[in-house]
């Protein structure tokens, strides 16, 4: 198996984005994270903050609309963003070897056998500490922020992929950054990718 | 983090046992798998086949008994086996560096920080092929055998640990042997264990 692409799905506050960026730098390949949001913004006209939210989290109004008996289905903004995002991710993966963080890239590229699908998780205490370190204090407690993000991200993943978020069998490798350590995660993934060549 | 013990939880037919044995051999440390069954048999007087089944799979009669309103709880054979098994695993882990396959060892040793908790999974097609190669054809189809084992193992894990089977966050590392390959899984785990020293 020779890997060309690494997709990183991650729990909020697990350091998955940091791992993706460090890994890409070590491998000398690009890392796509907020760059995908920029590209979707360019193509769709939606604001970046709106895309960052709707391209990975599902809103309760969107879900409840789908379950109303008298609901006449039409493409929502979430669907439009997802379709543009899907095309951008497929194009990026065709073009070059890279790391892609989040945005269901693992599912979008599931037909390819040169994708190393990674999941990064961590215990709640480490995540709570990390989100305060990285994103600062907010009105809501770190625990509430984690719970809200997990819930919406799980729902988004389930809705668009019909798979359960965080199940080991959906990935090639899952790492707990809280116990293994961020730097060790980077080294482990680097070695797997390099040894596949 | 310097690891002393490796616990391997695995889906039936994922090659987790084979990985555990090869890894232990490569590291020059013992691998406990059927040896735990032998020890439980010695202490309990139950037959080995019975322990192999009850020490990792939960029977529907045991579960339904617990949910009957007029059920007067007493220790079942499953509970007795679990208690003896728990003590044996704690003793082994205290004594020496080793690999332990299955039997909720990850949960039994969850208080220790020198345990590398591994989960091995794989896709259903690879597992079906593997169980026929390793255990031969049986009256039931490989798919049915996998479904039955998964169901009972999941229930056992949930019942005794109150965690969900196969969730990445319960382990330090999860590997998909179907895509990563058995030999690569051994190499990856070997490097993580060795580099922790």
Interface residues (C-beta under 8 A of the other chain):
Chain A: X1 X11 X113 X117 X119 X121 X122 X123 X166 X167 X168 X169 X171 X172 X173 X174 X175 X176 X179 X180 X181 X184 X187 X188 X191 X192 X195
Chain B: X1 X11 X113 X117 X119 X121 X122 X123 X166 X167 X168 X169 X171 X172 X173 X174 X175 X176 X179 X180 X181 X184 X187 X188 X191 X192 X195
